[in-house]
Amino acid sequence: MFKKAWSSLISLDRNNRKQTFVITKKNPMKSVGMKLFLIFFASVVVLVVAMGASSYFISKNVIQEKVADASLQTIVQTSRKLDILYNSFEDIFKQALSDSDLKLLILKYYSAPEGSFDQMEIGSQIIAQISALSNADTMYAISLLDKNGKAIVTTGNPPNTEVTDTDWFKKVSSAAEGVPVWLETRNDGFFGTQGVKSFALAGILPDISGGQDHAIVLFEYKYSVFQNEMNDVKMGETGFAAIVSPDHRMVYDPNEELVGSGSKVAVNLDQAQYSDIVVDPSGESQLVVYQQSSKTGWYTLGSVPMNELLAETKKISGITVLMTLIAALVACGIGYLVVRIIARPLVELRNLMKEGERGNLVVRCTVNSRDEIGELAQSFNQMMEQITLLVQQTNRSAQEVLSTSSELSEAARKTAASAKEIAVATEEIAGGAGSLAVEAERGSDIMQTIGKQMEQVVEVNKDMVNSATQVQQASKQGTEYMVELISKTNSTEQMTRSLIEKVDHLKESTRSIRKILDVLHNVTKQTNILSLNAAIEAARAGAAGKGFMVVADEIRKLADQSKQSIDVVGQIIETIQSEIDETVSVLSTAYPLFQEQIASVKEADTLFNQVQEHMDGFVQKLTDVSLSINRLDESQYALSAAIHNVSAVAEQSSATTEEVASLSHGQTHISEELVRLSEKLESLSDSLEAALTKFRV
């Protein structure tokens, strides 16, 4: 019935895209649902069993105590009633012992010749005297015996054997005069001739003559006296009531065959009153109560089997077993409902959080209850929504950074290529300026021999014109390159500034993410505090709150898992923040280089303009030289000065071109460094994008 609680499918629909997550089947004994079920089941069953067992033992003890008290009261009342009877018997017996007429007749009996008619007549008078004391309903016979055990007179059957050796005769003979002695029941009477059971009261009649001729008075009572008094005493259905002598012989028993034998109840007769449970030799427990008679010393004893006393309590134990089974079934049903209501939503949230931990941000919880679990599910969905938005925004920013870094890298490569071209052009200009200086020196030599080498001057003039034209073209090309370089450098500066702004925006976004994560972290702390408060309240509730204590503990564990997930996202955000800081550092390093590059390019442009101006002047000078060749003879000194001027200009041009070459090499180095930084920025952008690919939105 509970397997449905351990494995299930959660279907989620977001943006018309259905995704199904399979919850892995866990060990049911380790789940919170099974723990709640076992706690509830054990609580109910233990409570029912405890109540049933306590009811059973309490009722058992109550019944045992009540029955013991009732049985003891019955025995006490029976014993007191028998004492009244015994007392009446003793009163009659004492009346006989104190009867002076009886004593006188006995004296006469002893004084008369033995066997004479007078003795027989006196015996008849004695019988008539003692018959007046007898009661036909209770008394069987009254006998007078001499010290030798011979019957003087008897209202019953005389003894057919000697009684002096009997234990009862010895007991009576050893007693003091006038003291009643109670004798236990005998099956054939005390003379062995009656054929019926009887018990007796005997004593020594004092001799009024002061001699040694004592007479023993024996009052035999019918066994039916006990039956009449004891038949109404009920000790349960199978119990019994009996009279036992101090030496454990049965004076009375409902089973007449046991009269005179040993007691069938193994109990010590050492107290005046007794009530306790005794185990007989067969191993059966019995409730035994007895009360000792203050007259006879006999014990009125009652015994009831414990099985009979506790027969009603067995019904209670049967009802307890039945109620335990019913409670177990009810606990199973309620436990199943608890599993469905509490455990399944918690399992669903746990698996969804694991999916979120693996980067799947499209998971949402479908629990719609209005309790704390429903609020937790709503908080989880809101958290996932916020994280999804932040990751999407970060992803877009990363794409923009990657695009900008690619553009910057391309611009840096173009700048490096232009710098290399400028360096080549500068080297050509330097070479032309060097050639011009050589030619100027040669022109100075030629001027010394101008008269002889006019034709050589003309040729040299043509070469100089050509060289000046090449230098002018190279200068113009250099100027154009410088204009293009300035334009590209300005574009690079604008892109770098834009990249810095976008990186700042990205940094602000990551700070916002961090703030939201702090809020979520506080939410998990508050959830943990709430779970702790719930655990405290559940502990105050005692056994009834154990199930809620487990729920509170699981909510605390869920809050800890949320905290761990938030910490993972925080670490990722920290990584992104670190990479953004590295990007900002790289851009901060590159921007001054761009500023230096712009200054160098502007200086190179100024130098190229100066070269252009000098080259324009140089061309004009060459034109003048060409025009002045015809007047060479007339203006030799002027030509020599012009050649000196040309030589100076050539030297200045050479120095300028060397400076431009040096700046070009610096520009090339700056361009290469810019390319390297652009590639590093692109690598950082790729790392940022790779980190964001972990999340699925």
N, C-alpha and C positions, 0 to 999 in steps of 0.2 A: 504493500500500500504506500510505502514511503519512497519507493524508487523514483517516483516522479519528482520528488523534492530534491534528488541528488543530481539528475542530469536533465537539462532542458535546452531549448533553442530560443534565443532572443532575436527577434526580427525588428530591425530599425529601418525607417524610411526617412531619408533626408535629401531634399532637392531632387525628388523623384528617383533616387538611387537606393535600391534595397541592398542591404548587407546583412548577412547572417553570421553570428558568432556562436560557435559551439562551445558550451561550457564543459570542460573536461570533468569526467566523473572522479570525484575525490573519495577518500575513505569516509564512509558515513559516520563512523564513530568519532571522527575528528571535527565534524561539522557542528555549527552552533545549533542547528535545528535538532540534531540527534541529542545534543547535550540538554537543550531545553525539554525535549520529549522525555529523556531519561529522568531529569530532575522532577518534572511534573508527575511522571508515572511513578517514580519511587516515592515521592511525597504523598501522593494519594494512596498508593498501596500500603506504604508503611503506616500512614495515619489510620487507614481502615483496619489493618492487621493489629496495630497497637491498641486501637479502641476495642476491637473484638477480643484481643487477648486480655486487655485490662478488664473488660466486662466479664469475660469468662472467669478470670482469677478472682475478681472482686465478688462476683456472684457465688463462686465456689467457696470463698472464705466466709461470705455472709451466710450462705446456706449452712456451711459447716458449723459456724459459730452459733447460728440460731438453732439448728438441730441439736448441737451439743448442749446448748443451754436448756432447750426444751426437754431433751432426753434426761439431762441431769435433774431438772425440776420434777420430771415424772418419777425418776428413781427416788429422789429425795422425798417426794410426797408419799410414794409407795412405802418407803422405809419408815417414814413417820407414822403412816397408817398401821404398818406392821408393829411398830413400837407401841402403839396404843393397844393393839391386840396382845402383844407380849406383856404389856403392863397389866392388862386385865387378868391374863393368865397368872402372872406373878402375884397379883393381889389375892386371887383365890388360893394360890399355893401357900402364900404366907399366912393366909387365914387358917389353912389346914395345919400349918406348923405351929401356930399359936393357939390352936383349939385345945383347951385344957381337958375337955371331956374325952377327946380322942387320945390325948396323952394318958389319961387315967385308965381308959380301956386297954391301951397298949401295956400299961404297967400291970394291969390285972391279967392280961394275956400271958405275959412273961411269968407271972406269979403262979398261974394255974399249972397243974401237972400237964406235961406234954402229952397230947393225944387224948386228954380227958374230955368228957362231955362239957365241962365248964369252959375249957379252953375253946372248944368249938362254938359254944354259945357266945362267948365273948367275941370270937372272930366274926360271928354273924352280926353282933352289935357294931363291931368296927366297920363292917361293910355297909351297914345301914347308915352309920355316921358319915362315912366318906362319900356314899352315894348321893347324899344331900348336896355335896359340893360339885358333883359332876354335871356336865352339859352334854346331852346326847348328840347335839349337832356338831360339836367341836371335839369332844373328848372321846377317846376310844376306851381307855381303861385307867383305873387308879389302883396302884399296888403298894403294899407295905412289905419291905424285905428286912430281914435281920442282917447282922454284920457278916454272915456267912453266905449271903445271897439267897437264902431260902425265903420263899414267899410266905409271909404271914397270912395275908389276905390279898385278893385281887378281884377286880370286877371283870377281868377278862380271862383269857386262857393262862393257866399257870405255866411256868417254865418247865421244859422237859430236860434241860441240861443245866449244868452249873454255870452261873453267870459271874462268879467271882474273878474269872480270868479275862473277862471282857474289858475292853478299854473304857467303856462308859462307866462300868461299875467301879473301876479303879479311879476314874476321874471324880466320881461322886464321893467315893470313900475318902479321897485325899482332901476334899473341900472342908471348910469350917462348918460348924453346926449352924443350922438356920439360914445358910446362904444358898439361894437357888442356883442350880447349875443347869444350863440349857444343853441338850443332847441332840446331835444331828439326826437327820432322818435315816431310818433303817428300813430296808425293803420288807423284812419279815417280822417287824416289830422288835422289841428289846428282849423278848423271851424266845424268839425264833419259832413261835407257835401260832402267831396271829394270821400269817399269810397276807398281810396288808402292810402298806407303808405307814410309818408313824414317826413323829418326833416327840421328844419328851422334855419335861422339866422335873428335875429331881433335887433332893436335898436331904440332909441328916436331921431327923427329928430329935431335939434335945431330950435327954433322959432326966425326967423330973426326980428320979430316985437318987441321982448323983452317981449311979453305977456306970458300968461299961456297956450295958445293953442298949445300944443305939438302934434305932429303926430308920430305914431309908424310905422316904416317900417318893414314889415315881408316878408322875402324871403323864400319860401318853395321849398325844393329840393326833387326830386324823390328818392324813396328808391332804385331804380335800380342803382343809383350812387354808393351806397355801394356794391351792388351785382356785378357791373362791376369791382370794385376795389378788392373785397374780394374773388370772385369766383376762381381766380388763386392762392390764398394762400392755400397750401396743408399742413395739419398737420398730416401726416401719413394717413393710411387707414381709421381709425375710429376717428381720432381727428377732431378738428374744430377750426376755427378762428372767433372771434366775437369782437364787440365794446361795451364797457360797460361804463356807466356813473359813476361818483364818488359815486353816491348813490346806486350803484349795480343794476341799471336797464339796460336791454338789449337795446342798441341803434341799434345794428345789430346782427343777428344770422342766420346761414344757415337754421334753422327751423323758418320760419316766424311766426309761432304761438307763439313763445317765445318772440317776440319783444314787448317791453314795460313791460314785467314781470321782476321778480327778477332774478339775475344772478344764473345760475346753478352751478357755480364754487365757492366753499367756500374759498375765499382768500381775505386777507386784501389789499385794494387798498390804501396803504399809502406810496408808493414809486413811483419814476418816472420810474424806470425800475426794473423788478423782474424776477427771474428764480429759481424755486424750485419744489420739489415734494409735492403734496397736496393730502390728503386722503379725498374723498368725503363722504357724509353721508351714502352711501351704502357700505363703506369700501374699495372701489377700489382706488388704488394709481394712480395719474395722474401727468404728468409733465406740470406745468403751467408757462407760460411766458407772460409778458405784458410790454407795453411801453405806457407812458402817452403822449398824444398830447400836444404840447406847445401852440396850438391855441385854441382847444376846451376844453381841460382838460379831454377829454374822454380817455379811455384806450383801446388800440388795444390788445386783449387778445387771446392767443392760448393755446390749451389743447390737450395733447396726452396721451392715457392710457399707463401705464407702461408695461402692458402685451404685447402690440404691440411692444414697444421699445425693450423689452427683449426676444422677440420671438426667435431671432437668438441665444441668449445665452443659451436657453433651449437645442438647439442642442449640444452646448458644454458640458452641464451637462450630456446629454445622452451619448455622446462620452466618457466623463470621467468615467461614470459607466461601459461602455463597456470595456474601457482600464483597469479599475480596476479589472474587472473579468478576463480579459486576463492576466494581471500582476499576479493575484493570482494564476492562473493555471501555468504560467511560474515559479513563485516562488515555487510552490509545486514541480514541476519537478526538478528544480535546487536544492531545499532543500533536495529532496530524494537523488540526486547524492552526495550532501555534506555529508549526513548521511552515505551513503555507502562508500565514500572515506575516511572520517575522523573518524566518530563516531564508526563504526563497528571495525576497527583495534584497537582503544583505548579500546573498551569494551573487545575485545579478549585479549589484553595485561593485562587488569585489572584482568580478570578471571584467566589467566595463572599465574600471580603473586600471586593471592590468593592460587592457587594450590601449588605453590612453597613455600608459607608461611606455608602451612600445611605439608610440608616435601616431596612433590612429585617433584623430581628433573628431571624427564624425560620429562616434558612439554617443548615444543618448539613452537615458534611463526611462523606462516606460511605466514605472510605478506611479500611480495616481492617487494613492491614499492621502488622507488629510492629517495623518499623525506625524510624529517626528521622523519616521522613515521616509514618508512622502516629502517632507521639507528637506531632508537630506538629499533625496533624489533631485528635487528642484535646484538646490544649491549646486549639485554636481553638474546638472545640465547648464546652468548659468556659468559656472566655472569653465566648462568646455567651450561654451560660446565665446567667452572673453579670450580664452587662450587661442581659439581658432582665428578670431579677428586679429589678434596681435601677431600671430604667425603669418597670416596672409599679408598684413601690412609690412612686416619685416621682409617677407619674400619679395614683395614688390620693390622695396627699397634696395634689397640686394641685387635685383635685376637691373635697377637703374645704375647702381654703383658699377656693376659689371659692364654695362653698356658704355658708361662714361670712361671707365678705365681702358676699354678697348679703343675708344676714340682717341683718348690721350696717348695711348701707346702708338697708334698709327701716326698721330701728329708728331710725336717725338721721333719716330723713324724718318718721316719726311724732313723734319728739321735737321737730323743728322746727315741725311743725304745732301741737303742744301749746303750745310756747313762744309761737307767734303768738296762739293763743287766750287764753293767760294775759295777754299784752300788751294784747289788746283788752279783757279783763275788767278789767285794772288801769286802763286808760284810763277805762273806765266808772265804776270806783270813784273815781278821781281827779275825774271830772266830778261824781259825787254828793257827794263831800266838798267840792268847791268850791261847789256849790249850797247845801250845808248851811251853809257859812260865810256865804254871802250872806244866807241866810234868818236866820241868827243875828244878823246886823247889822240886818236888817230887824226881827227880834223886839225888838232893843234900842231901835230907834226907836219900834216900836209900844208898847213898855212905857212910853214917855214920854207916849204918848197913849192908854194902855190904857183909860182910862175912856171915851174917845170911840169907841174902835175894838175893842170886845170881840168883836164879830162877826167882825172881820178877824182877831183872834187865834185864834178858833176855827177859821176856815178855814186860817189858816197852820198851826195845830196839826195839822189833818187832813193838810195837804200834807206836814208834817214826818213824820207817822206813815207816810204812803205812801212818802216818800223813804227813811225809815229801814228800812222793810220791804224796799224794792228793794236798798238797800245791804246789808242783812243777807243777802238772797238771793244777791246778787252775791258777798258774802264767803264764803257757804257753797259757792257754785259754784267760787269761786277755791280754797277749801280742798280741795274734791274734786279739782279739776284738779291741785293740788299733790301730793296723795296719789298720783294716777295717774302724775304726772310722776316722783315719787320711785321708784315701782315700776318704771317703764320705764327710768329711769336706772340703777337697781340691775341690771336685766336686761342693759342695755347694758354695764355694767361687767363682769358675769359673762361675757358673750359675748366682750368684748375680752380678758379674761384667758384664756379658752379659746382664742381665736384666737392669742394670744401663745404659749401652750403648744404648739399644733399647729405653729406656724411654727418653734418651737424643735426639735420632733421632725423636721420637714422639713429643717431645717438639719443635724441630726445624720445624717439619711439621706444628704444630699449629701456630708457629710464621709466617711461610710462608702464612698460611691461613689468619692470621691477617693482613699481608701486603696487600694481595689481597683485603681483605675487605676494607682496607683503600683506595686502589685505586678505588674500586667501590663506596665508600662513596664520594671521590672527583669527580667521574663521575656524581653522583647524584647532588652534589653541582653545577657543571658546567651546568648540564641540567637545574637546577633551575634558574641559572643566565641567561642562554639562553632564558628560558621561560619569565623571567622578562624583558629582552631586547626586546623580541617579543611583550610583552604586551605594552612596552613603544612605540615601533614603531607603533603598532596598534592604540594606543591612539593618536599618532601624525596624523595618517591617518584619524581620525575623524569617521564619521558614516560608511564609507566604511571599516574600520578596526575593527568594533565591532565583527564580526564573528571570525577574527583571534585572537582578544583579548581573546575570550572564549577558542579557541584552545590552546593559550599560557597558559591560566589558568589551562586547563585540563592536559597539559604536566607538569606544575609545580606540580599539585596534584599527577600525576603518579610518578614524581621524588620523592615526599614525601613518597609515598607508597613504592618505591624502597628503600628509606633510612630506612623506618621502617622494611622492610624485612631484609635488611643488618644488622640492629641493632639486630634483633632477632637471625640471624645467628651468629653475633658477641657475643651475650650473651651465645649462646650454646658453641662457641669456648672458651669463658672465663671460662665456667663451665668445659670444657675439660681441659683447661690449669690449672685450680685450682686443678682438680683431679690428673693431671700429677704431679703438684708441690707437692701434698700430697704423691703421689707415690715415688717421688724422696726423699722427706723428710723421708718416712718410710724406703726406701732402705739405705739412708744415716745413719739412726739410726741403721739399721740391720747390715750394713757392719762392723762397729767397733765391734759389738757383735760377728760377724763371726771371726774377727781377734782375739778377746779375746778367743773365743772357740778354734781356731787353736792353740793358745799359751798354753791354758789349756790342750788340747789333747796331745801336744808335751811333756809338763811337765809330764802328766800322763804316757806317753810312756816311758819317761826316768825313772820314778819311777818303772814302771813295769819291765824295763830292770834290774834296780838295784835289785828288788825283785827276778828276775830270777837268777841273779848272786848269790845273797845271798842264794837262795834256792838250787842252784847247789852246793854251798859250804856247805850248811847244809846237803845235801844228802851225800856229800863226807865225812863230819864229822861223820854222822851216820854210814857210811861204816867203817870208822876208828874205831868208837866205837864198831861196831860188831866184827871187827878183834881184837880189844883190849880187848874184854871181856875175851877172853881166857888168856889174860895176865893181867887180872884185879887185881889179887893179887900183881903182880909185879909193876903195874903202876896205883895204886889207886890214888896217888896224881895227876898223869897225867890225869886220868879220871875225877877227881874232877875239875881240871882246864878246861878240855874239857866241862864238864857240865856247869861250869860257863860261858864259851864262848858261849855255846848253849843258855844259859839263856839270855846273852847279845844280841846275834843275834835275839832271839825271841822277846826281848823287842824292838830292832830296827825294826824288821819286823812288830811288832804291831803298832809302831809309823808310819812306812811308809804306812802300810795299812790304818791306820786312815786318814792320809793325802790324800791318793788316794781316800778314801771314800768321804772326803770333796770335793775334786775336781770333783768326779763323781756327787755329789749332785749339784755342781755349773753348771756342764755340762748339767745335767737334766733341771735345771732352764733355762739355755740359750736355750736349745732345745725347751722347752715349749714356751719361748718368741718368738723364731723363727717361731714356728707353728702359734702363734697368729698373728705375722706380715705377715706371708704368707697368712693367711685367710683374713686379712684386705686388702692386695694387690689384692687378688682374688675378694673381694667384690667391691673394686674400679674399677677393670677391668669389672666386671658385670655392674656396674653403667655406665661406659663409653660405653659399648656395648649397653645398654638400651637407652642411649641418642642418639647413632648413628642410632638406629632402627627407629627413627622418620623420617629419610630421606629415600626416595625410589629412588634408582638409577638403 
